[in-house]
Amino acid sequence: MKELLTRSLSGLLYVSILLLSICINRYTFIGIFLVFGVIAIYEFQKLIHLRNKRLYVIFITLLAVLNIFQDKLYVYLILPVLTLTIITELFLVKDLVTIRIIPMFEKRKYRTSIFYLITSIVFLTLVPYYTGKYQPFIIAGAFLITWVNDTFAYLVGKNFGKHKLLERISPKKTIEGFIGGFIFSLLAGYLIAIFTNTLSIGIWLIISIIMSIFGTLGDLIQSKFKRQAGVKDSGTIMPGHGGIYDRLDSVIFASPFLYAFLQILKHVS
């Protein structure tokens, strides 16, 4: 009972801080992810046995430069970085499903830290400003869809799950749970479209698909890193939940794909 109370209060505090930072303005949102990003980089470095302070400098520099010059540097900086990020994440997906251990030699540790974790967090902060105007409902909706997906994947999997999704990485995840999370994500996207009057129903359903599929992959990849490191959680900053990286793994992995979709939407329309 005490553990459940601690977990609930910790989760409520996290959600409150996150949503409040989103709702106030763009700068509070970027500010909170400056803090979250630094913590996540520290936790990730522990998982892959890397210590390099320059990664924090790279993160802060990219966060500032890409947010300040998003429109002016789109072709020359943002597009190449986005491409490298998506390629890096697709290689991680390949390693997730084809080999037992993700090979993390020294150079790949740096490349993965930069073009998986750091740039994905930066693209997350760019999502609500993809049109040049801050739209808090876009990023809040993406988080809400991710939370709905995680919650119902767990509930459906726990009560109806019989077939393992990827047992050697995450024994508790089931195909039934994934399908349940996916369906309720679509429902969440539909309701967000109806009640926020931001994007069309079709676009929110595509966002739901992106957040559900790539969010699940991100969770599995983080589970694989933790399994290789021999730890249950990436950190202890959130009692009952683990670390910041534990809480953001899904949305971090999905963010470059979400940002790419929104940019396609912007340029096509």
Stockholm file with secondary structure:
# STOCKHOLM 1.0

chainA/1-269         MKELLTRSLSGLLYVSILLLSICINRYTFIGIFLVFGVIAIYEFQKLIHLRNKRLYVIFITLLAVLNIFQDKLYVYLILPVLTLTIITELFLVKDLVTIRIIPMFEKRKYRTSIFYLITSIVFLTLVPYYTGKYQPFIIAGAFLITWVNDTFAYLVGKNFGKHKLLERISPKKTIEGFIGGFIFSLLAGYLIAIFTNTLSIGIWLIISIIMSIFGTLGDLIQSKFKRQAGVKDSGTIMPGHGGIYDRLDSVIFASPFLYAFLQILKHVS
#=GR chainA/1-269 SS CHHHHHHHHHHHHHHHHHHHHHHHCHHHHHHHHHHHHHHHHHHHHHHTTCCCTHHHHHHHHHHHHHHHTTTTTIIIIIHHHHHHHHHHHHHHHHHHHHCSSCCCCHHHHHHHIIIIIIHHHHHHHHGGGTTSSCCHHHHHHHHHHHHHHHHHHHHHHHHHCCSEEETTTEEEEEHHHHHHHHHHHHHHHHHHHHHHCSSCHHHHHHHHHHHHHHHHHHHHHHHHHHHHHTCSCSCSSBTTTBCHHHHHHHHHHHHHHHHHHHHHHHHHC
#=GC SS_cons         CHHHHHHHHHHHHHHHHHHHHHHHCHHHHHHHHHHHHHHHHHHHHHHTTCCCTHHHHHHHHHHHHHHHTTTTTIIIIIHHHHHHHHHHHHHHHHHHHHCSSCCCCHHHHHHHIIIIIIHHHHHHHHGGGTTSSCCHHHHHHHHHHHHHHHHHHHHHHHHHCCSEEETTTEEEEEHHHHHHHHHHHHHHHHHHHHHHCSSCHHHHHHHHHHHHHHHHHHHHHHHHHHHHHTCSCSCSSBTTTBCHHHHHHHHHHHHHHHHHHHHHHHHHC
//
